[in-house]
Amino acid sequence: MKDPAALADMLSRIALGDRVAFDTLYRHSSAHLLGVILRIQGNRAQAEDVLQEVYVNVWRAAQSFNPALSQASTWLVSIARHRAIDSLRRRQAQVQTVSTSVAGPEEDTDHDLLDHIADDGPGPEELLAQSAQAHELRLCMDQLSASQQHSLALAYYQGLSHAEVADQLGQPLGTVKSWVRRGLQALRACLERASQALS
C-alpha cells in the first residue's frame, strides 16, 4: 500500500465525495486487502464479494477516519478483517435443510435423502486434533515476548507487511523483522516439542 500520509489524504478527499481519490485508493490497496480477506475467508469468489463490501463501507465511512487515532492502512485492514469475519459467521450460521424423505418416481417406498449426503466437515477425531493444536499454539504463543507476540499478531492476523508493522509499533524495520523471525523460530521449536511429547 502507499505511504500512510498519501492514504490518509485520499481518505479525507473520499470523505468529501472525491471519486478519483476513491479509484486511486482502490488501485493502491485492493490487492493487499484481498490478501487479508483471503487469509480469513479462504474462498476467492466470496473474498472478492467481501472486498466489494469493504470499499462500499470505506466510501460511506471515510469521514469517520481519524488520522490521530490510527494509520490509514490499519483502518482499512481493520474494516477488511471485520467484514471477512462477519461474512464467515454469516455463512456458518446459514441453516441448511433438506427433506429427509421423498418417494421415488416409480416407487411406493420413501428414500432417506440424508443417507446420500456426504459430510465434508471434520469428524470428531479431527476436531479433537484441531483443538489440541490450537491449545498448544496458545501455550507456545504465551512463551514469546510481548514484542514478538504483538508483531506476529499484526503480521499474520491483520495481514500487515513488516514495514507496516514497524510503522505501527514505531520501531525500526530491522528490529521488527528480528522479532518476527525469532518469534516464528521459537513457535516452531515449541510446537515440535509439543508434537513429540504427544507421540
Long-range contacts (C-beta under 8 A, 24 or more apart in sequence): 1-28, 1-29, 1-32, 1-73, 1-76, 1-164, 2-28, 2-29, 4-71, 4-72, 4-73, 4-167, 7-71, 7-72, 7-73, 7-76, 8-65, 8-67, 8-71, 8-72, 10-72, 11-58, 11-62, 11-65, 11-72, 11-75, 12-62, 12-65, 14-58, 14-59, 14-62, 15-62, 15-63, 15-65, 22-55, 22-58, 22-59, 25-58, 26-55, 29-73, 29-76, 30-55, 32-73, 32-77, 32-159, 32-161, 33-76, 33-77, 33-80, 35-159, 36-77, 36-80, 36-81, 36-84, 36-158, 36-159, 37-80, 37-81, 37-83, 37-84, 39-156, 39-159, 40-81, 40-84, 40-85, 40-88, 41-84, 41-87, 41-88, 46-87, 46-91, 47-84, 49-87, 50-80, 50-83, 50-84, 50-87, 51-80, 53-83, 53-87, 54-79, 54-80, 54-83, 57-83, 71-167, 71-168, 73-160, 73-164, 73-167, 74-158, 74-160, 74-164, 74-168, 77-158, 77-159, 77-160, 78-158, 80-159, 81-157, 81-158, 81-159, 132-198, 136-190, 136-191, 136-194, 136-195, 137-187, 137-191, 139-190, 139-194, 140-186, 140-187, 140-190, 140-191, 140-194, 141-187, 143-186, 143-190, 144-183, 144-186, 144-187, 145-179, 145-183, 147-171, 147-179, 148-179, 148-180, 148-182, 148-183, 148-186, 149-183, 151-176, 151-179, 151-180, 151-183, 152-179, 152-180, 152-183, 152-184, 152-187, 155-180
